[in-house]
Amino acid sequence: MPDESPHVLYVAWGFPPCRAGGVYRALATANAFARAGYRVTVLTAEREAFERYTGTDPSMESRVDERIEVVRIPFEWPGMESDLRRWSATRVFTPKVWRKMRARADHKDFPEAAYGPWWGPLREAAVAIHQRDKVDLVVATANPNVDFAAAQVLNESFGVPYVMDYRDAWMLDVFDGSLLHEEGGRVEHLERSLLEKSSEVWFVNEPIRAWHADRHPDLAQRMHVVANGYDPEFAPHPQLEAPPADKPLTFGYIGTVSPKVPLAEFAQGWRLAHERSPELANASAVLRGYLGFYSTPSPVLVNLVDKYSDVGLNYNGPVPKAEVSEVYDSLDVCLLILGAGKYVTSGKVFEYTATALPIVSIHDPGNAASDVLREYPLWFPIQDLEPETIAAALEAAAHAARTASPEVREACRSYSLTYARDIQLDPRVTALREVATLATPATAPNEGSLR
């Protein structure tokens, strides 16, 4: 007897074993739909793309629900290609000409640098999946925003409803609040059209949702906050006791260090605190994750860390997701180092709360992560990025690491429970069952809708 459960097509360029930003949200969302009884097909890029361009975390693949079908299609990223044998003669001998040609090709079908050419293969794959096994709902996550193309073609051609899940924003620069694309331009027109036809739109925090609701007030009722949260299966063990008195303190940051992250400002404050505070004199600060967005560490960031190695600042490389909880077990204080912007949060902020450790926020106080931590009992924010301000917060956190009572730490743990990712996802997953069940999409395309 055929399975009558709703069939969800989940579209995510980055899916395990990819280690790029947002992959944990993608994994958790697909698993949440499977856990709720949907039949789930994931449409993503082939493994080779991640191995060559972003780096991989093979441990993540074992966490994909075994009921999920994963369809992988080729993805080429010429601008990131470092193998000269794959370069064309035009690129080798006339690089400026090649770059202009590449830019035009990137934007020909879909207005997104590097990812635009995936528009065609993505749409073809989505149609093939639907014709093989009727899709009842599409959930597409960005960025890249080209992922929305699969939702668009199935909606226009077969009437399939869809959800747009934004991890960032398309028009909004979440760091400075400006527009990334011109009003009335191609991107603005395309985004508006997609929003108008969507069933739901998800955002990771309230400031980003509110910004979009102000721009599209007639669509505000379909816009929801689905915060990242932390994954219970990967969650740190709450540390409810102070470290031994003779153990030097370890401060730690886990995550990608992008050029927007104020690592240099942190390092200056760290040196000041390390040199003047007895509690930090033997302490170390450990960075775990990627220095930059790609598999090769940023030389600029590597040199910066080396410059402060004499005061205990170390970069210990990326950590597989399956081993993250062990890294947290080795920490006494968590460092939340983020770029400025009231629209910026971080998936790590939720995971940090589960540790019950002191958390030092080294970011603009207006950052959206402050909303998550405001009531956390062991939160140490800063008012500016001056070395003295950062040093004072580090010193206060070090003192708390030594003296915070088990009761205060237990309050931290309790506070974190509301940020488990399933609590964020499950209400929307449940609500969408009616949308998927009521959908009666055709399997034959509507005339002229595939382009």
HELIX and SHEET records of a PDB file:
HELIX    1   1 VAL A   23  ARG A   35  1                                  13    
HELIX    2   2 ARG A   47  TYR A   53  1                                   7    
HELIX    3   3 PRO A   58  ARG A   63  5                                   6    
HELIX    4   4 PRO A   78  MET A   80  5                                   3    
HELIX    5   5 LEU A   84  ARG A   86  5                                   3    
HELIX    6   6 ALA A   89  PHE A   93  1                                   5    
HELIX    7   7 PRO A   95  LYS A  108  1                                  14    
HELIX    8   8 GLY A  116  TRP A  118  5                                   3    
HELIX    9   9 TRP A  119  ARG A  132  1                                  14    
HELIX   10  10 ASN A  145  ASP A  147  5                                   3    
HELIX   11  11 PHE A  148  PHE A  158  1                                  11    
HELIX   12  12 ARG A  186  LYS A  197  1                                  12    
HELIX   13  13 GLU A  206  ARG A  215  1                                  10    
HELIX   14  14 PRO A  217  ARG A  222  5                                   6    
HELIX   15  15 PRO A  232  PHE A  234  5                                   3    
HELIX   16  16 LEU A  263  ARG A  276  1                                  14    
HELIX   17  17 PRO A  299  LYS A  307  1                                   9    
HELIX   18  18 SER A  309  VAL A  311  5                                   3    
HELIX   19  19 LYS A  321  GLU A  323  5                                   3    
HELIX   20  20 VAL A  324  ASP A  329  1                                   6    
HELIX   21  21 GLY A  347  THR A  353  1                                   7    
HELIX   22  22 ALA A  369  LEU A  373  1                                   5    
HELIX   23  23 PRO A  387  THR A  403  1                                  17    
HELIX   24  24 PRO A  406  SER A  416  1                                  11    
HELIX   25  25 LEU A  417  TYR A  419  5                                   3    
HELIX   26  26 ARG A  421  LEU A  438  1                                  18    
SHEET    1   A 7 GLU A  69  ILE A  73  0                                        
SHEET    2   A 7 ARG A  39  ALA A  45  1                                        
SHEET    3   A 7 HIS A   7  VAL A  11  1                                        
SHEET    4   A 7 LEU A 137  ALA A 142  1                                        
SHEET    5   A 7 TYR A 162  TYR A 166  1                                        
SHEET    6   A 7 GLU A 200  PHE A 203  1                                        
SHEET    7   A 7 MET A 223  VAL A 225  1                                        
SHEET    1   B 6 LEU A 313  TYR A 315  0                                        
SHEET    2   B 6 SER A 284  ARG A 288  1                                        
SHEET    3   B 6 THR A 250  ILE A 254  1                                        
SHEET    4   B 6 VAL A 333  ILE A 337  1                                        
SHEET    5   B 6 ILE A 359  ILE A 362  1                                        
SHEET    6   B 6 TRP A 379  PHE A 380  1                                        
END                                                                             
